[in-house]
Structures are given as structure tokens and as C-alpha cells.
């Protein structure tokens, strides 16, 4: 059976009796095309069932119809290699890819190493190969001045997810400080006065914001933040388990723990049982992110839900709009978070 040949832009041009460039201008809604010619091209596209390729669309102007997202290489690969996956990446792609598709764009995903002295070379190589219309930066790249300065110099619009700082690019974020404060207030309202915090990775600005929110909630109640209750973390399961072991060994262990990621909260949850802590009877646990795993854990975890997909969708929409209209690309966009109460938290016993 002979395969049917794919319809190309050349077929449309021949059917409409115009040049390839004219077809591309019509596809891209470009200027300098009369109404009659535009109608002939649209009719040819409809008759032949032509679906324009990125290459064909690029012929008509300065747009590549590509949005490029950079994510941190090491934690992403660690999650994949360990088969734990990375729901943050899943949600980011979900929001970004769907929004790009709405506008006839494609979203590509690249990993670059924030710890490498070749970071700028990695970024520049991707930009040179793909020529994206815009770039989405995820933490910690969102606040990395090596990347943001490079993009700014290159004149490439970019969006910074999870970054509140002033500067070039679209800042698209939730209020991590307020989220941590609300979660901590919930524990305090339920009678917990011995509340610990497992902190996020120190390279991420959101980790500091969450710690500020935790401190603020504690101090507003006239309480002091106990140094031994502030445990270091790096967003991993292992860090959460290590923090729980350290806290369990204290003469006065906490009755509640706020963990700055779901994986760390799961580490806390699983490490608590061998020490005789029942959740939530002896220990309330709250996490950040609200990935599917925490909804299926036993008990299910109370969590702050980040609007990851919504933030990426907003970033993509802003970048696409900027390229289409030539508008400025420096503004701040705050998106709401949710606080989901489940079985892992309750009144102090």
C-alpha cells in the first residue's frame, strides 16, 4: 500500500497561485497581503488539509514559534534516575505545553546545570540552536544573574517562575512567605507551640521566603523560634528523614513539622514511625507542593499547593504576547496558592 504524500506549503502555493512567502505571510497573519489573495490561500489550505510546519511559519517573519524552558539539571536527573520522577517538571510542562499549543507554539525543555562553570555556555548553545521567541526560567535559574543578564543582553524575552525580585523579565510567582505563614498559623491555631521547620535548598530564593513566613507566624504569637527546630534541607526525601531523626533525638521534640517540599515531608513521615511517633496523634506534618504522592500517602499529607501549571501557562502567554505585539517584558504577576487540609495534621494531643 502506497503511503499518501504529506501536503506541503509548496502545494498550497501552487493551488492558490502565489509564492511560498505569500502563503507564509497569510499563515502568520502578516502584512502586505490583499484580501483576495488571503482568501485564495485560506481556501487552498482548507481544500488540501494543510497543517503548517514550524519551518513554513518561520518563512513569514521573525518568530520561531518556540518557547524554551530551562530546568536545573542535577535534581531533575536525580529524580528520574531514582525513578521517583519529578512532579514539578510534569506540572510545568503540562501548563506550558497546553498554553503554547493554544497559540500555535511549541514548548521545548532543556536541562542546564546551575552548579557548572559552563552554565552560560550551555544556555547560549541552546539559544543559538533553537532561536526561541521566549525563555521560561525555573528555580534556581529564575534568580541566577548569569542567565538573566545573558538573556537581557541578547534581547530575548524571558519569564522567571518563583522569583519576586525586581529586574528584567516577567516575574511569575506565588507568595511563598504568606503560604508558610498560613500553614504555620494553622498549626499554632491547633495548639502546637513546639513547631519545627525543615528548610528548602539554600540555593533557592523560595526557601528563604518560606523560612521567613514560618518565623513570622511563630514570633507574632509571642513565641521564640528554637534553633534546634530549624533543620537544614535540600528538598529531598533523605533530607526530611535526616531532619526527623535529629528532631526525634531532642529532649523536647516538636509536636508539628512544616517541611518545605513534599519529598522532605514524606521523609519526615516515614522516619517518624520507628521512633514511636504516630501522625497526626503525636506529630502533625505539613508539606509544600501537593504532588500526587502526598495525596496517596498514609496518612495523606496536609499541603500548600503551588500553582505550577498556572504559573507556567501565564509565563508562556506573556512571552507569546510580547513577541506578537512587541510590548515591554518586565512586569510582576502574583498567582494564588491553595492550602489543602488532610489527615496528617490536627490538634496537639
Buried (B, 14 or more C-beta within 10 A) or exposed (E): EEEEEEBBBEBBBBBBEBEBBBBBBBBBEBEEBEEEBBEBBBEBBEEBEBEBBEEBBBBBBEBBBBBBBBBBBEBBEEBEEEEBBBBBBBBBBBBBBBBBEEBBBBBBBBBBEBEEEEBBEBBBEBBEEBBBBBBBBBBBBBBBEEBBEBBBEEEBBBBBBBBBBEEBBBBBBBBBBBBBBBBBBBBBEBEBEBBBBBBBBEBBBBBBBBBBBBBBBBEEEEEEBBEBBBBEBBBBBEBBBBBBBBBBEEEEBBBBBBBBBBBBBBBBBBBBEEBEBEBBEBBBBBBBBBBEBBEEBEBBBBBBBBBBBBBBBBBBBBBBBBBEEEEEBEEBBEBEBEBBEBEBBBEBE
